[in-house]
Amino acid sequence: MGVAHISNRSEQSSRKWSRRGLLTVLGIAPAAAVLTGCSGSAEASQGAARTATKAAAKRPTISVTPADGTTKAGFSSPVEVTVTDGTLASVRVTGNDGSTLAGSFNAAKTRWTSAGNPYSGTKYTVSATAEGASVRTASFTTKSPGETFVGYFTPEADSTSGVGMPVSINFTHAVTDRAAVQKAVTVTAEPAVEVVGHWFSDTRLDFRPETYWAAGTKITLSLRLKDVEGADGVYGTQYKDVTFHIGREQISTVDLAAKEMTVRRNGTTYATYPVSGGDADHTTWSGIMVISERFKQTRMESSTVGLGDEYDISDVPHAQRLTTSGTFVHGNYWASTAVFGHENTSHGCVGLHDAKGADDTSVAGYEFYDSSMLGDVVVVRNSGERTVDPANGLNGWNLSWAEWKKGSAL
């Protein structure tokens, strides 16, 4: 009985060993190995989830400067769009005035920067798209400038002038940053010629070529002054193009020793007139002068030019201004005809024989006025007076080209 019992246990033991061995031989892992395998699968699933979460977190993020919703954004810096965890596909910036801001991407296409600054007092909408992402839209509004300035220009838009007419701009506020303002103003000519600006003061900027304009020239003035800071906290407002034209060439030379004016048109003598210039106490400016204003009749008072009450003539005929200080070439009906061509008797102006009422077409005053236009050149010689100040009227031609260029801020 005891032996039989022992034999039975031995058999059970043998069976257990055989099953375990069989499992090993068959390549089936024991229970402990199976449990370990289950633990590895769970970790793999968690890793995949973490990877997916991380991938989701790295979706492109687009940022706009100025920030979305800004109501008083600055206008002295460009607009910038950036992206993290991606690349930009497109950017469009539009203003409520219909304008658009052009710009460019960096090499990596992670940043877009506008080529120019946004304009003041304008609402902008920014639409930006990153590769593989939806459109990001933002908007901001720029603040309005506090104090502003404009430039009043001569000649008038679409006008036709003589070959001596400069482009003259007078600003409503003193300019301290002349370079910034001059960069924003360009004057071009057809046919092409070099045109340079010259500052006569902190409120006046003139442009001219080296020599008189060619007859028939088309001139374009481009004002890009909007939001240009001309002085501390003072900004320009103009953004426009203006065209002018140059007509025929007419240059008149007044010789006050001979008391005669010779008018040449397109290089040929057109007319000669006897004249009377300033007397010994009131000499006429010498030099190159440009007709800047024209009046069929006008009042002239000595008190306006510092000469007290020496004269007050209400109907001076055919008056054409040569200087801001009061020099004119004009008709004269109150002097004897014997004066013209023989004596210099005026208070500084150049006079031609004329008739009261300014309607007599046979007199020299009428003829010269009728043949002239704004921008025509009048050269005075042998007057006994020094050369007129180039800033006294539109008379910058009295500066050499080298002197003219020295007055440029660029």
C-alpha positions as CSV (number, residue, x, y, z in Angstrom):
1,M,0.0,0.0,0.0
2,G,2.8,2.4,0.8
3,V,4.6,1.6,-2.3
4,A,1.6,2.2,-4.4
5,H,1.1,5.6,-2.8
6,I,4.6,6.6,-3.6
7,S,4.3,5.5,-7.1
8,N,1.2,7.6,-7.6
9,R,2.9,10.8,-6.4
10,S,5.8,10.1,-8.7
11,E,3.5,9.8,-11.6
12,Q,1.9,13.1,-10.8
13,S,5.2,14.7,-10.6
14,S,6.3,13.3,-13.9
15,R,3.1,14.5,-15.5
16,K,3.7,18.0,-14.2
17,W,7.3,18.1,-15.5
18,S,6.2,16.7,-18.8
19,R,3.6,19.4,-19.3
20,R,5.9,22.2,-18.4
21,G,8.6,20.8,-20.6
22,L,6.1,20.3,-23.4
23,L,5.1,23.9,-23.2
24,T,8.7,25.0,-23.4
25,V,9.4,22.8,-26.3
26,L,6.3,24.1,-28.1
27,G,7.6,27.6,-27.6
28,I,4.7,28.7,-25.5
29,A,5.7,31.0,-22.7
30,P,4.9,30.2,-19.2
31,A,2.2,32.1,-17.3
32,A,4.7,34.6,-15.9
33,A,6.0,35.4,-19.4
34,V,2.4,35.9,-20.6
35,L,1.8,38.4,-17.8
36,T,5.0,40.2,-18.7
37,G,3.8,40.5,-22.4
38,C,0.5,42.0,-21.4
39,S,2.3,44.7,-19.4
40,G,4.5,45.6,-22.5
41,S,1.3,46.1,-24.7
42,A,-0.1,48.6,-22.3
43,E,3.0,50.7,-22.2
44,A,3.1,50.7,-26.1
45,S,-0.5,52.0,-26.1
46,Q,0.3,54.7,-23.7
47,G,3.4,55.7,-25.8
48,A,1.3,55.9,-28.9
49,A,-1.2,58.1,-27.1
50,R,1.5,60.4,-25.9
51,T,2.9,60.7,-29.4
52,A,-0.5,61.5,-30.8
53,T,-1.0,64.2,-28.1
54,K,2.4,65.6,-28.8
55,A,1.7,65.7,-32.5
56,A,-1.6,67.5,-31.9
57,A,0.2,70.0,-29.7
58,K,2.6,70.9,-32.5
59,R,-0.1,72.1,-34.9
60,P,1.0,75.5,-36.5
61,T,0.3,78.6,-34.3
62,I,0.0,81.9,-36.2
63,S,0.7,85.3,-34.4
64,V,0.0,88.8,-35.8
65,T,1.7,92.1,-34.8
66,P,-0.1,94.4,-34.0
67,A,-2.2,92.0,-32.0
68,D,-5.7,91.1,-32.9
69,G,-8.2,93.6,-31.6
70,T,-5.8,96.5,-31.1
71,T,-7.6,99.8,-31.5
72,K,-4.8,102.3,-31.3
73,A,-1.9,100.5,-33.0
74,G,1.2,102.4,-34.1
75,F,1.9,103.1,-37.7
76,S,5.6,103.6,-37.6
77,S,6.5,99.9,-37.8
78,P,5.7,97.2,-40.4
79,V,3.0,94.5,-39.9
80,E,4.5,91.1,-39.0
81,V,3.0,87.6,-39.1
82,T,4.8,84.6,-37.6
83,V,4.2,80.9,-37.2
84,T,5.5,78.3,-34.8
85,D,5.5,74.6,-35.5
86,G,4.9,75.1,-39.2
87,T,5.4,77.3,-42.3
88,L,3.3,80.1,-43.7
89,A,1.5,79.5,-47.0
90,S,-0.1,82.9,-47.6
91,V,-0.6,86.3,-46.0
92,R,-3.0,89.1,-47.1
93,V,-3.3,92.5,-45.3
94,T,-6.1,94.8,-46.5
95,G,-7.2,98.2,-45.2
96,N,-10.8,99.5,-45.0
97,D,-9.8,102.1,-47.6
98,G,-9.3,99.3,-50.1
99,S,-5.5,99.4,-50.0
100,T,-3.3,96.3,-49.5
101,L,0.1,96.0,-47.8
102,A,2.6,94.0,-49.8
103,G,5.2,92.0,-48.0
104,S,7.6,89.1,-48.1
105,F,8.5,85.9,-46.3
106,N,11.8,85.0,-44.7
107,A,13.8,82.1,-46.1
108,A,12.2,79.6,-43.8
109,K,8.7,81.0,-44.4
110,T,8.1,81.3,-40.7
111,R,7.8,85.1,-40.8
112,W,6.1,87.6,-43.2
113,T,6.9,91.3,-42.9
114,S,5.1,94.1,-44.8
115,A,7.2,96.1,-47.1
116,G,5.8,99.4,-45.8
117,N,4.2,100.6,-42.6
118,P,0.4,100.6,-42.2
119,Y,-1.3,104.0,-42.6
120,S,-2.7,106.0,-39.7
121,G,-6.4,106.0,-38.9
122,T,-7.0,102.8,-40.9
123,K,-8.6,99.4,-39.9
124,Y,-6.7,96.4,-41.3
125,T,-7.7,92.8,-41.7
126,V,-5.0,90.1,-41.8
127,S,-5.7,86.7,-43.3
128,A,-2.9,84.2,-42.9
129,T,-2.6,80.5,-43.7
130,A,0.0,78.0,-42.5
131,E,0.7,74.8,-44.6
132,G,-1.9,72.2,-43.7
133,A,-3.8,74.5,-41.4
134,S,-6.9,76.7,-41.6
135,V,-7.0,80.4,-42.2
136,R,-6.1,82.7,-39.2
137,T,-7.9,86.1,-39.3
138,A,-7.0,89.1,-37.2
139,S,-7.8,92.8,-37.3
140,F,-6.4,96.0,-35.8
141,T,-6.9,99.7,-36.2
142,T,-4.1,102.2,-36.3
143,K,-4.3,105.4,-34.3
144,S,-4.6,108.9,-35.9
145,P,-1.6,111.2,-35.9
146,G,-1.8,114.1,-33.5
147,E,-0.4,117.0,-35.6
148,T,-0.1,117.0,-39.4
149,F,1.4,119.0,-42.2
150,V,0.9,119.3,-46.0
151,G,3.0,120.7,-48.8
152,Y,1.5,123.3,-51.1
153,F,3.1,123.0,-54.5
154,T,3.8,125.2,-57.5
155,P,3.0,125.0,-60.4
156,E,-0.7,123.9,-60.4
157,A,-1.6,120.4,-61.4
158,D,-2.0,119.9,-65.2
159,S,-0.7,123.4,-65.9
160,T,1.7,124.4,-68.6
161,S,4.6,126.6,-67.7
162,G,7.8,128.2,-69.1
163,V,11.1,126.4,-69.1
164,G,12.3,128.2,-65.9
165,M,9.5,127.0,-63.6
166,P,10.9,125.0,-60.7
167,V,8.7,122.6,-58.6
168,S,8.4,124.5,-55.4
169,I,6.8,123.1,-52.2
170,N,5.9,125.1,-49.1
171,F,5.1,123.1,-46.0
172,T,2.6,124.2,-43.4
173,H,4.9,123.1,-40.5
174,A,8.6,123.5,-40.1
175,V,10.5,120.3,-41.1
176,T,13.3,119.1,-38.8
177,D,13.8,115.7,-40.5
178,R,14.6,117.0,-44.0
179,A,16.0,113.7,-45.3
180,A,12.8,111.8,-44.4
181,V,10.6,114.4,-46.1
182,Q,12.8,114.7,-49.2
183,K,12.9,110.9,-49.6
184,A,9.1,111.0,-49.7
185,V,9.0,113.6,-52.5
186,T,10.3,112.8,-56.0
187,V,10.2,114.8,-59.2
188,T,10.8,113.0,-62.5
189,A,10.9,114.3,-66.1
190,E,10.1,113.0,-69.6
191,P,12.5,113.2,-71.4
192,A,14.6,112.1,-68.4
193,V,16.9,114.4,-66.7
194,E,18.5,114.6,-63.3
195,V,16.3,116.5,-60.9
196,V,17.5,117.5,-57.4
197,G,15.8,119.1,-54.4
198,H,17.2,122.1,-52.6
199,W,16.0,123.3,-49.1
200,F,15.7,127.1,-49.0
201,S,14.3,127.0,-45.4
202,D,12.7,124.5,-43.0
203,T,9.4,125.1,-44.8
204,R,10.5,125.3,-48.5
205,L,11.8,122.6,-50.8
206,D,12.4,123.4,-54.5
207,F,13.3,121.0,-57.4
208,R,15.1,121.8,-60.7
209,P,17.4,120.2,-63.2
210,E,20.9,121.5,-63.9
211,T,19.7,123.7,-66.8
212,Y,16.3,124.9,-67.9
213,W,13.7,122.3,-68.7
214,A,13.5,121.2,-72.3
215,A,10.4,122.6,-74.2
216,G,7.6,120.0,-74.1
217,T,8.8,118.2,-71.0
218,K,6.3,116.3,-68.8
219,I,7.0,116.6,-65.1
220,T,5.6,114.3,-62.4
221,L,5.6,115.2,-58.7
222,S,5.1,112.2,-56.5
223,L,4.1,113.0,-52.9
224,R,4.5,110.1,-50.5
225,L,4.2,112.2,-47.3
226,K,1.4,110.3,-45.6
227,D,2.6,109.3,-42.1
228,V,6.1,110.6,-42.7
229,E,7.3,112.2,-39.5
230,G,8.6,115.6,-40.6
231,A,9.1,116.9,-37.1
232,D,8.7,115.4,-33.6
233,G,5.1,114.1,-33.5
234,V,4.1,115.9,-36.8
235,Y,3.1,113.7,-39.7
236,G,2.4,114.3,-43.4
237,T,-1.0,113.5,-44.9
238,Q,-0.5,113.6,-48.7
239,Y,-0.2,110.6,-51.0
240,K,-0.7,111.7,-54.6
241,D,0.9,112.2,-58.0
242,V,0.7,115.5,-59.9
243,T,1.8,116.2,-63.5
244,F,2.9,119.5,-65.1
245,H,4.0,120.4,-68.6
246,I,6.6,122.7,-70.0
247,G,5.6,124.7,-73.0
248,R,7.7,126.6,-75.5
249,E,11.0,128.2,-74.5
250,Q,10.9,131.9,-73.9
251,I,13.8,133.8,-72.3
252,S,13.8,137.5,-72.1
253,T,17.0,139.6,-71.4
254,V,16.7,143.1,-70.0
255,D,19.8,145.2,-70.5
256,L,19.3,148.3,-68.3
257,A,22.4,150.0,-69.7
258,A,20.8,149.8,-73.1
259,K,17.3,150.1,-71.6
260,E,16.0,147.4,-73.9
261,M,14.5,144.0,-73.5
262,T,15.1,141.2,-76.1
263,V,12.7,138.3,-76.2
264,R,13.9,135.1,-77.6
265,R,11.6,132.2,-78.2
266,N,12.9,128.7,-79.0
267,G,16.3,130.2,-79.7
268,T,15.2,132.9,-82.1
269,T,14.6,136.6,-81.4
270,Y,10.9,137.1,-81.1
271,A,10.6,140.8,-80.2
272,T,12.5,143.8,-78.7
273,Y,11.0,146.4,-76.5
274,P,12.3,149.7,-75.0
275,V,12.1,149.6,-71.2
276,S,12.7,151.7,-68.1
277,G,14.3,150.1,-65.0
278,G,15.0,151.2,-61.4
279,D,16.6,154.6,-60.9
280,A,19.9,155.2,-59.0
281,D,18.1,155.1,-55.6
282,H,15.9,152.1,-56.4
283,T,18.0,149.8,-58.5
284,T,16.5,146.7,-60.1
285,W,17.8,143.3,-58.9
286,S,20.1,141.7,-61.4
287,G,20.2,138.0,-62.3
288,I,17.9,135.3,-63.5
289,M,14.2,135.7,-62.5
290,V,11.1,133.6,-63.2
291,I,7.6,134.9,-63.7
292,S,5.7,133.6,-60.7
293,E,2.4,135.5,-60.9
294,R,0.5,137.4,-63.7
295,F,-2.2,140.1,-63.4
296,K,-4.0,141.9,-66.2
297,Q,-4.4,144.7,-63.8
298,T,-3.4,145.1,-60.1
299,R,-2.9,147.7,-57.4
300,M,0.6,148.6,-56.4
301,E,1.3,150.5,-53.1
302,S,4.7,151.7,-52.1
303,S,3.9,151.0,-48.4
304,T,3.9,147.3,-49.1
305,V,7.6,147.3,-50.2
306,G,8.9,149.6,-47.5
307,L,8.8,152.9,-49.5
308,G,6.2,154.8,-47.4
309,D,3.6,156.7,-49.4
310,E,5.6,157.4,-52.6
311,Y,3.0,155.8,-54.8
312,D,-0.4,154.1,-54.9
313,I,-1.6,153.0,-58.3
314,S,-4.8,151.0,-58.4
315,D,-4.7,149.8,-62.0
316,V,-1.2,148.9,-63.0
317,P,-1.6,147.0,-66.3
318,H,0.0,143.7,-67.4
319,A,1.9,143.0,-64.2
320,Q,4.1,139.9,-63.9
321,R,5.9,139.2,-60.7
322,L,9.6,138.4,-60.6
323,T,10.4,138.4,-56.9
324,T,8.5,137.9,-53.6
325,S,9.8,141.3,-52.4
326,G,7.9,143.1,-55.1
327,T,9.8,143.3,-58.4
328,F,7.6,143.1,-61.5
329,V,7.8,143.6,-65.2
330,H,4.7,145.6,-66.0
331,G,3.0,148.1,-68.2
332,N,3.3,151.8,-67.5
333,Y,0.7,154.4,-68.8
334,W,1.6,157.3,-66.5
335,A,5.2,157.9,-67.7
336,S,6.0,159.8,-71.0
337,T,6.7,157.5,-73.9
338,A,10.1,159.3,-74.2
339,V,11.2,157.6,-71.0
340,F,11.2,154.1,-72.4
341,G,14.5,153.2,-74.0
342,H,16.2,156.3,-72.6
343,E,15.8,156.6,-68.8
344,N,15.6,154.3,-65.7
345,T,13.0,156.0,-63.6
346,S,11.1,153.3,-61.7
347,H,11.2,152.2,-58.1
348,G,12.9,148.9,-59.1
349,C,10.4,147.3,-61.5
350,V,11.0,146.9,-65.3
351,G,8.4,149.0,-67.1
352,L,7.1,148.9,-70.7
353,H,4.9,151.5,-72.4
354,D,1.2,150.7,-71.9
355,A,-2.3,152.2,-71.9
356,K,-4.7,152.7,-69.1
357,G,-7.3,150.0,-69.0
358,A,-5.0,147.2,-70.2
359,D,-7.0,146.7,-73.4
360,D,-4.8,148.4,-76.0
361,T,-3.3,145.6,-78.0
362,S,-0.9,147.9,-79.9
363,V,1.4,148.8,-76.9
364,A,4.5,147.0,-75.7
365,G,3.1,146.2,-72.3
366,Y,0.2,144.3,-73.8
367,E,2.3,142.5,-76.4
368,F,4.9,141.2,-73.9
369,Y,2.2,140.1,-71.4
370,D,0.3,138.4,-74.1
371,S,3.3,136.5,-75.2
372,S,4.3,135.3,-71.7
373,M,3.4,132.6,-69.3
374,L,4.2,131.5,-65.7
375,G,7.6,130.1,-65.6
376,D,9.1,132.2,-68.3
377,V,12.7,133.5,-67.6
378,V,13.6,137.1,-67.4
379,V,17.3,137.9,-67.1
380,V,18.3,141.4,-65.9
381,R,21.8,142.8,-66.6
382,N,23.6,146.0,-66.0
383,S,21.2,147.2,-63.4
384,G,23.8,148.5,-60.9
385,E,22.3,146.1,-58.3
386,R,23.6,142.8,-56.9
387,T,22.2,139.4,-58.0
388,V,18.8,138.6,-56.5
389,D,18.6,136.2,-53.6
390,P,17.8,132.7,-55.1
391,A,15.0,132.3,-52.4
392,N,13.4,135.7,-53.4
393,G,10.8,134.3,-55.7
394,L,11.3,131.2,-57.9
395,N,14.9,132.2,-58.7
396,G,17.0,129.2,-57.8
397,W,18.7,129.4,-61.2
398,N,21.1,131.9,-59.7
399,L,22.8,129.1,-57.9
400,S,25.4,126.9,-59.7
401,W,24.5,123.2,-60.0
402,A,27.1,122.4,-57.3
403,E,25.6,125.0,-55.0
404,W,22.1,123.7,-55.7
405,K,23.1,120.2,-54.8
406,K,24.6,121.3,-51.5
407,G,21.1,122.3,-50.4
408,S,19.8,118.7,-50.8
409,A,19.2,116.6,-47.6
410,L,20.0,113.4,-49.5
